[in-house]
Amino acid sequence: MAVYTEVTDEALEAFLTEYDIGTIVAFRGIAEGVENSNYSLKTTQGDFILTLYEKRVDPADLPWFLGLMEHLARRGLTCPQPVRARDGDALRVLADRHAAITTFLPGVWPRRVRVEHCGPVGRALAELHVAGADFAPRRVNALGAPGWRPLLERCKARADEVQPTLAAELDTALTEILAAWPAALPEGELTRLTDDVIGALTISLENSPSGLFGYNLPSPTLWMADLRTSSLFNNSICEFTKTESVP
């Protein structure tokens, strides 16, 4: 369930008075997703998505995320656009959470990925990298290799409650991984993003991506991550079609 913070009707009505997008017609939580609280919002002027950013997200990163979406759209990529309030700001506070409204992308989530999706998705992935290549602000990958040891240290104290000796096993495994981690392979600015975006793409009736969304964790990492993304997409097809590989 991806609604962690509830929004009352009264709070939403007050929030929308700061925008020029009409009044509420319908409002419901969106179950898919794991990171933030997302709502489908329909007003007298159209359909939108309301996102409340939860505690894991650093508020200082949010202008970067929203700016990236605007940049990609200017480069011709179909992605959600932040809706700015009357004062020109796209980021506000609702229910004690940083919040933003974005435009709605038509399409459906492909619950059964098919072979014919692969080509268009690969092209969309390449277009994402090209469109984002000249986005000037850089963001440090907080989930990259330098962040793994601090993350483990925060969790290690209770690891043995899950399984005896788990803390020591994780410590040994991470030490080996970091020692072998490649230092000279090229990176892509948005490669960390592609897992989330491709996992969250919408497919039009013509079986091609009608839009890409999921711009919450973009950051530079190894280009090899794109192969992982392609592999995950391939595995999804194999699972649904009961085949061993995609031709």
N, C-alpha and C positions, 0 to 999 in steps of 0.2 A: 504494500500500500504506500503510495507516494503522497499522502496528505498527512503531514506531521503537525501542522499548525492550522487550527480551525479559524475561519473568518466569519464573523457574524454578519447578518444582512445589514445591520446598522453601520458597522465599521466599513463595509464595502461601499455602501451608498455615500458615506462621507468621503471616502478615498476617491471615488469617481468624480466628485465635484471639482477636483483639481484638473480634470481632463476634459477635452472636447470630443468625447466618443459616445455621447448619448447616455441613456439611462438603462438600468438592468432589465433584461428580459428573462435570462436564465443563467444559472451559476451552479456548477457542480465540480466535485473533486475528480482528478484523473488518477486512476489506480496505478498505471504503468510508471516506471521510474523508481529510483532508489535514493536520489541525492537531495532533492528539494521538494517543497509542497507546490503542486501544480493544479490549477483550476481552469476549466473551460468557462469562458465568459462570453455571453452573447448580450449585446446591447442593441439599442434602436438603430445603431449605425453599422453593425456587423459583428463578426466573430473575432475573439481575441484569446490569448492565453495569459493568465496571471500567475506569476511565479513568486513564491516567498522563499528566499534563500536561507537555508538552515545553518546550523552552527558550524558545520565542517567548512563552509565556504568563507574565505577571508573577505570581509567587506571591501578591503582595499583593492581586491582583484576585480570587483564587479564592473567599474567603468571600463576596464580592459575588455571583459567579455562582451559588453554591450557595444563598445566601439568596434570590436572585431566584426560583429554581425553587420553593422552599418558599412564597414569597409568592404566586406565580401559582397554585399548587395551592390555597391557602387561598381564592383568589378564584374557584375553580371551573374553572380551565383544566387540561386533561389534559396533564401533562408529567411527566418523570421526577422522582423524589424522592430527594434524598441519603439514604443509609442511614447513620445515626450509629452509631459504635462504642460500646462499653460505657461509655466515659468521656464520652459525649455529643458528641464531636467527629466531624464528617463528613469532615474533611480529614486525611490521614495521609501517610506517606512509604513508598514501595515501590520497590525497585530504583533508589535515588537520585533518584527523581522524586516530586513531590507527586502524591497519588493519592486518588481517591474512588470509592465504589461508589454506584450509583444503581439505582432500580427499573427493571424492564424494561417497555417498552410493546409490546403486541401489535399486529400489523399488518404490512404489507409496504411496501417502498419502491416507489413507482410508476415503474417503468422506462419505461412508455409513458403519459405524461400525456394525459388525455382531456378533452373539453369539459365533461363532467358533473362533473369535479373542480373547475372554476373557482369556482362559487358557494360550495360548502362551504369551499374554501380562503380565499376572500375573507372569509367570515364568521369563520373562525378567526383570520385576520390582524387583523380589527377587535377580536375578543375579546381577543387578546393585548395590544393597546394599552390597552384599557379596564382589563384586569386589572392591568397594570403601571403605570398612571397614578399610583397613590398609593404606589409603592415609594420610600420616603424617601431612601435613600442614592443619590447621584448618582455617575456615573463619567464621567471625561473621555474623549472619543473620541480615542484615540491614533492612529487611522487617518484622522482628519478632516483638513481642509485645513491646519490649523497644523502637522500632522506630516509633510506631504509633502516640504517642503524639506529637513528633517533626514534623511528617508529617502533622498532623492536624493543628498545629500552623502555618505552612507555607501556608496552604490553607484557613484558617478560615476567613481571612480578606475579602475575596470576596465570601464566601459561601452564604450569604444572597442575592447576585445577582442572584443566581440560583433559590432560593426559600426563601421567608421570614422566619426568625427564624431557618433556616437550621443550622447555626453555633452553636446555643445553643443546638439544638437537637443532633447534632453530638458530641458535648462536653459531654452531659449527657450520651449518648449511650456508648461512649468510656470509660468514667469513670466507668460505670457499667460492661463493658466487662473486663477491666483490674482488677477490684476488684474481679471478679469471675474466672480470668484466672488460670488454674491449674499450680502449681509450681513444682510438684513432678513427673509428668509423664515422662517416658523415651523418649529420643530423638534419632533420626537417623542422622548420619552425612550428608546424601545426601537427606533427606526427602523433603526439600524445592525444590529440583531439579525435583522430580518425576512428578509433574504436567506438567512441560514444556516438559520433555523428552517423557512421554507417549502421550502427546498431539501432539508431533512432530515425533512420530515413523513412520517408513516406513514398509509397509507390502509387503512381497514377493508374488509371484504367488501361493505359497503353504499356504497362509493365516497365516503365522507366521512372527514375526518381522524380517526384514532383516537388521535392524540397528536402533540405538537410537541416537537422536541428540537433540540439544537445551540446551547446557551446559553453559547458561549465568547467572543463578542465583542459583547455588548450595550452600547450607548452611544448618547447622543443625536446625531442628525443631522437633516438636512432631511426634512420629510414627503415631499418629492418622491421620496425614495428608495423609497417604497412603490410609486410608479408604475413605477420601474425593476424592482422585484420582480415586479409584475404583468405587465410587458412580457416579462420573462424566462420567466415561466410560460406566457404566451401563445405566445411563440416556440417553446417546447418542444412545445406542442400542434401548432403549424403544421408543425414538422419531422416529427413522427410521422404526421400525417394528410395531409401534402403539400398543405396549403391555404395561402392567402395571408393569411388572417385568421380570427379566431374570431368567429362571429356573436354 
